[in-house]
């Protein structure tokens, strides 16, 4: 099994955008192929016309650079008609063809209602599969391994077996960051910023880039879900919104509430961070965030882009073009991702300087 195909997990309803993005990456790499993406299935599958070229492409593609795919896995053909009496045997054989040692094992399903029901059915298979893999000479707990093993179930008797590179994708099954709603946060939107900080910065780097005493501006802050994340990390926050803010946040002594339009607000002095979750067109929000970086008003920015119902991939490309034009000649870093806690939107991170 050559594992030349690419399986991309995504939010249900965004299969078309996932397929468009995979096709764009393949085209940029000079790879021809086709994508299968059934609406509301929660995944897309790219198959190259040339297996050898496709394998090289699959090994290079970094899922962390993708917007709509949450996780990208190199996989072979579908294992279909698995016997209910022995589903793990064929899976172990397929895994052995991909390698003898992996960092960890992920049993996954599409992130759909059907997938959730399927997950409950396959969960008891994991200990049996681990034993079968061990008998086949496959380790799934090798700290030195550079890949993880994925078994993606399409149904009770069908799955895809594949691998992903450690560091080139999500460290969570299906690329899903499941976070609990923290006590005291004024809205569930707080989870979007928490996931964004983990995705784009990482907890280890946050210790240096979000230290107590640093400053931030939250545009469109009401009622304070994003401000709460900044306050809990010790930042001094200017919350900009004509709407009300959570009283406990204002009473914390770390928040100044400015009842102003987020698009018209200008900081009296530069800050370390700007965050923005305003309901506006992606182009307008991108223009605003780019201006904050270009004018030196902040060092890093995280902002949400509310996507239209149609031509969502095209809107992403347009947003990138806006940033590129606004920051022409200025070194910058840009990341975009549809996070698990996003819905009809994506989250972007923009920072001044090079990596």
MOBEL-V9151 format. One record per helix or strand of 2 or more residues. SS is the DSSP state (hx for helix, st for strand). FROM is the first residue (numbers start at 1). TO is the last residue. If there is no record, write none. Layout:
SS_FROM_TO ; SS_FROM_TO
This chain:
st_5_9 ; hx_15_28 ; st_33_36 ; st_43_48 ; hx_51_60 ; hx_63_65 ; st_71_75 ; hx_87_98 ; st_105_109 ; hx_113_122 ; hx_125_135 ; st_147_155 ; st_158_165 ; hx_173_175 ; hx_190_200 ; hx_203_209 ; st_215_219 ; hx_225_232 ; st_236_240 ; hx_247_250 ; st_255_258 ; st_271_276 ; hx_282_294 ; st_298_306 ; hx_312_326 ; st_332_337 ; st_345_352
